[in-house]
């Protein structure tokens, strides 16, 4: 699956995009984030506080408890603020 990272998530990981193949037991967005946190020190730092993250599956905002299904793309980003 394609992952997109934005803002400080991208900065901490060191890339804005990666392709991963998580194991079958990773069934929700929150479980994906926990699995990703083990990939590198940058991932661990970016995903240390999942409650500070938002996600979108195929460009639709979803809660972290959402089942993954078979997405083409998952975006992970901090909350959006206006200005």
HUBEL-V132660 format. One record per residue. N is the residue number from 0. RES is the residue in three letters. D_CENTER is the distance of its C-alpha to the mean C-alpha in Angstrom with 2 decimals. Layout:
n: (N:N)
res: (RES:RES)
d_center: (D_CENTER:D_CENTER)
This chain:
n: (0:1:2:3:4:5:6:7:8:9:10:11:12:13:14:15:16:17:18:19:20:21:22:23:24:25:26:27:28:29:30:31:32:33:34:35:36:37:38:39:40:41:42:43:44:45:46:47:48:49:50:51:52:53:54:55:56:57:58:59:60:61:62:63:64:65:66:67:68:69:70:71:72:73:74:75:76:77:78:79:80:81:82)
res: (UNK:UNK:UNK:UNK:UNK:UNK:UNK:UNK:UNK:UNK:UNK:UNK:UNK:UNK:UNK:UNK:UNK:UNK:UNK:UNK:UNK:UNK:UNK:UNK:UNK:UNK:UNK:UNK:UNK:UNK:UNK:UNK:UNK:UNK:UNK:UNK:UNK:UNK:UNK:UNK:UNK:UNK:UNK:UNK:UNK:UNK:UNK:UNK:UNK:UNK:UNK:UNK:UNK:UNK:UNK:UNK:UNK:UNK:UNK:UNK:UNK:UNK:UNK:UNK:UNK:UNK:UNK:UNK:UNK:UNK:UNK:UNK:UNK:UNK:UNK:UNK:UNK:UNK:UNK:UNK:UNK:UNK:UNK)
d_center: (11.18:10.11:6.77:7.39:6.91:9.57:12.20:12.23:8.67:10.13:13.37:12.52:10.88:13.70:12.38:10.88:10.40:10.48:11.52:11.06:13.15:12.03:15.15:16.55:16.24:12.44:13.09:10.62:7.08:8.13:9.64:6.90:5.32:9.08:9.76:7.63:9.41:12.53:12.27:13.85:15.10:12.89:9.67:11.65:12.56:9.31:7.99:11.65:11.73:9.09:11.76:11.28:7.88:7.86:6.29:8.51:9.67:12.35:12.76:13.36:11.94:11.29:11.42:9.14:12.21:12.15:13.09:11.26:14.61:14.85:12.45:13.22:10.06:6.57:5.80:3.78:7.10:9.91:12.54:14.79:18.32:21.51:24.35)
